[in-house]
C-alpha cells in the first residue's frame, strides 16, 4: 500500500546552521521539548529553540531561534547526543568518548569522573530498572571488546554497574529494562543482562545497509530487517527538517480520492488499536460510507450495498442523488463534509441512460431491503415515498404490495407522482390507506367508466364490488351500489351478500346494513333482489317467514313469467321450477295459502300445488293431483317418502296406505281402477312392502288379483312378520330373565335379618327407630321409610336401589 503518511517541513535552514561553510555537515540531532541540539562534523554542538505554528490553510510551520553553540575542542565529529532532562544534562559521544555537558550552557561537567572512553555507541534505557529518579541508565558498546557495559549517569559522575559479554562485536544497541537488543556484525539478537538469557533474531547484510536498532515502546524494538522492512528517517547533511506526520484522516482521504478503496479500509482497520473506540467507530463508519459511494459510482452495487449497510449510512444520502425522490417536506440535508462528489444521478451518469436505469434498479432493491430494518428508523416516510415513486416510474410489480401493506408514503408527495404515471388504481389504494375511501372509489369508478386510463387491473369492477362489500362506511355503500347494479346485477349484488347481516348479530354494528333496507332498495333490480333473498334464506339460513315467503313469491313469479312467454324456453322453465320446488319442499316458514292462490289457476304447476297441499296436511288432495291429474306414480311415491320424513312409523304407514287407497279407489269406475293404477299399486306394494300393514292390504286388494303379482310383497310381509314375532319373543325372554334376576336379588336381601333398635340411628336423618318398619338400602343399611321416600324425590336413580323390608326385631 503506497500512501503519503508524512510531510517534510523545513525547521532550521542551512544558512542559520553553518553560514557559508560548505564542508560542515550534521552528524546527529536531539530534541527535548522545544529545544533542538545539533552535532556537526567539526565538533560543534548548536542549541536552537523551535516554535510550532499553524498556517491559515491548517498546515504546520516552524520558527527557529539559535540560542548557543559550543566547540568541544576534539576536532572529531559529534557522533551522538542524548538529552537527560531530569539531570539537565546532554550525554555526548565524540572521539570514542562519552561525556556529560550542561543542557543550558553546553559546558562540560567540572568533575573528571563524568567520562567513559573507548565507546563505539551508547543508548539510554527509557525503561530503567533502577528506581532513582536522579540518574540515567545507559548501555555502552566497547570499541575494542565484545561487551556491553551498563552505566548509571549522575549530574557529576558516571558509575559502571554491569558488564555483559556478547558472542560477537556489537555495532548498535538499544535498551529496555533488562533487555538489550543488539546488532552484531551479521545478526540481530536479544540479551537479558540480568539472567544472561539470549535469543537470536534474524541475520542482515552489513554490506547492504547499516543496522538500525531503536526502542519504540515497552519491550518493543524497531529493526532494519531484510527486504527493506522497517521505518527509515532521512536527514540532509546541510539542513535540519522536521518530519511531520500527516493526519490519519488526510491519508485515508487521499487514498479514497484515488479510488483506492481497499487500501483506505485496510489503513483504517490498521489503526483501530491506536484510536479511542468511539472516535474510531465514527471514523470507520464515514470511511465505509465514502467507500460505498465510490463503488456505487463504479456500478459495483454489491460492494456498495455492503459498505452502506456496515457503515450504517443514512439512506437519505443515497436517495438525495435521485432528483425529486425525497419528499418536499423532508428536512434532510446532506452530510458535511460531503461523502461524495456527485451533484445528482445525472451528474454521475453523464447522460448514460443505461447507467441511470441500473442505478435506479439498485436503489429499488436497496430500499426494499432497508425499509424493514433499523436503517430506516426516523426516516420511514422518506424511504417509503421514494420507493413508491421508483415503483411507479419503473412500472414495478411491487407497487401494489407496498400500498396494500403498512407503509409511510406521504400522500401529498405520492399522489401527483402516481397521477403523472397513470397509476390510478395504486393511487386509490393510497387514498384508502389514508382513510379517504370516498376519493379512492371516485377514482376507480372513473377508470371503470373509461374516463381515466389504467390497465393495472382488468377486474377493477369486481374489485370495487368486493371493496364495497367490506366497506365500513354505509353511506359509500349506498352511494355506489346503484352504479354497480346497473353494470351487472349478478356481480353488483355481492356488495350486500358479502356483508355481515345486522339482524344476525346480538348488537348491530355501524358498518352493517339492515336486510329489510336492502330488500326495499333492490326492488327495482329484480335479479339482484332474487340473488339477495337466496343468500339470506338458502345461504345464511335465516329463519324468517317474511323472507321465505318473499323468496317463494319471487320464484313463483319468475316461473309464471317464463311460462307466459311464447314460446317458453324449456330449459329456463325447468331450472326455475326446480328452485321453486326445492324451496317448497325444504322450507316450512312461507305462507302456503298465499302461494296456493297464486298458482291455483295454473294447470302447469300441478306438482307445486301438490307440495303446497302436503304442507297443509291435505295429503288426499296432493295425492289426487299426482295420481289422477299428473299420473306421475313415481312422484306420488316420492311424495309419501318426503311427507313422512322425520315422522313416526305410524304416520308413514298411514300416508302409504292413503296412496294405496287412491290407487284402489272403489268409487271409481272399474275400468279406471284396472290397468295402470293396478300396476302402480302392485309396484308400490312390492317396493315398500315393509311399510304396509299386510292384513289391511289384503282387505283392500281386489279378489281377482293373482298372488304371483304380490309375491315380492307377501314374501317381504311374511319375513317382516316372522322377524317381528321372533324379535318380540327374544325381548320377552330377556324381560323374563331380568325379572327372574330381580326376584333372586330380592330373596337374597330378605335372607338375612335387618336389625333395628331404639339405639340404632337412621343414616339419612340420624334419628333413632321408634317402630320396626324400615327401608333397606343396598348393603343392608336400614333407614326410615319417610327418609327413603324423600331421598327418592331428590334422587330418582336411587328409586331403583331401594328395597322395601318389613323386618321384626
WOWO-V930868 format. One record per backbone hydrogen bond with DSSP energy under -1.0 kcal/mol. CO is the residue of the C=O (numbers start at 1). NH is the residue of the N-H. Records with the same first field share a line. If there is no record, write none. Layout:
CO=NH  NH
This chain:
5=246
7=244
9=242
12=240
13=17
14=18
15=19
18=21
25=41
28=39
30=37
32=35
34=50
35=32
36=48
37=30
38=46
39=27  28
40=43  78
43=72
44=40
45=70
46=38
47=67  68
48=36
49=65
51=63
53=61
55=58
59=55
61=53
63=51
65=49
68=47
70=45
80=93
82=91
84=87  89
88=103
89=84
90=101
91=82
92=99
93=79  80
96=119
97=94
98=116
99=92
100=109
101=90
102=106
107=102
113=158
116=98
118=143
121=141
123=139
136=153
137=125
138=151
139=123
140=149
141=120
145=147
146=166
147=142
148=164
149=140
150=161  162
151=138
152=159
153=136
157=154
159=152
162=150
164=148
172=183
174=181
176=179
178=193
179=176
180=191
181=174
182=189
183=171  172
186=204
187=184
188=201
189=182
190=199
191=180
192=196
197=192
199=190
202=188
205=209
212=224
214=222
217=220
220=216  217
222=214
223=225
229=225
237=26
240=11  12
242=9  244
244=7
247=251
248=252
249=253
250=254
251=255
252=256
253=257
254=258
255=260
256=259
259=261
260=264
261=265
262=266
263=267
264=268
265=269
266=270
269=272
271=274
272=275
276=280
277=281
278=282
279=283
280=284
281=285
282=286
283=287
284=288
285=289
286=290
287=291
288=292
289=293
290=294
291=295
292=296
293=297
295=300
296=299
299=301
300=304
301=305
302=306
303=307
304=308
305=309
306=310
307=311
308=313
309=312
314=317
315=319
316=320
318=321
319=322
321=345
322=325
327=330
344=348
345=349
346=350
349=352
351=353
352=356
353=357
354=358
355=359
356=360
357=361
358=362
359=363
360=364
361=365
362=366
363=367
364=368
365=369
366=370
367=371
370=373
373=376
374=377
376=379
379=383
380=384
381=385
382=386
383=387
384=388
385=389
386=390
387=391
388=392
389=393
390=394
391=396
396=399
398=402
399=403
400=404
410=414
411=415
414=418
415=419
416=420
417=421
418=423
419=422
423=427
424=428
425=429
426=430
427=431
428=432
429=433
430=434
431=436
432=435
436=440
437=441
438=442
439=443
440=444
441=445
442=446
443=447
444=448
445=449
446=451  452
459=463
460=464
461=465
462=466
463=467
464=468
465=469
473=477
474=478
475=479
476=480
477=481
480=484
481=485
482=486
483=487
484=488
488=492
489=493
491=494
492=495
493=496  497
494=498
501=504
502=505
509=512
513=502
514=518
515=519
516=520
517=521
518=522
520=523
522=525
525=529
526=530
527=531
528=532
529=533
530=534
531=535
532=536
533=537
534=538  539
535=540
536=542
542=544
544=548
545=549
546=550
547=551
548=552
549=553
550=554
551=555
552=556
553=557
554=558
555=559
556=560
557=561
558=562
559=563
560=564
569=573
570=574
571=575
572=576
573=577
574=578
575=579
576=580
577=581
578=582
579=583
580=584
581=585
582=586
583=587
591=595
592=596
593=597
594=598
595=599
596=600
599=602
602=605
605=609
606=610
607=611
608=612
609=613
610=614
611=615
612=616
613=618
614=617
617=619
618=622
619=623
620=624
621=625
622=626
623=627
624=628  629
625=630
626=632
632=636
633=637
634=638
635=639
636=640
637=641
638=642
639=643
640=644
644=647
648=652
649=653
650=654
651=655
652=656
653=657
654=658
655=659
656=660
657=661
658=662
659=663
660=664
665=668
669=672  673
670=674
675=679
676=680
677=681
678=682
679=683
680=684
681=685
682=686
683=687
684=688
688=691
693=697
694=698
695=699
696=700
697=701
702=705
710=714
711=715
712=716
713=717
714=718
715=719
716=720
717=721
718=722
719=723
720=724
721=725
722=726
723=727
724=728
725=729
726=730
727=731
728=732
729=733
730=734
731=735
732=736
733=737
734=738
735=739
736=740
737=741
738=742
739=743
740=744
741=745
742=746
743=747
744=748
745=749
746=750
747=751
757=769
760=769
762=766
767=762
774=805
775=783
776=803
777=780
781=777
783=775
784=788
785=789
786=790
787=791
788=792
789=793
790=794
791=795
795=798
796=799
798=801  802
803=776
805=774
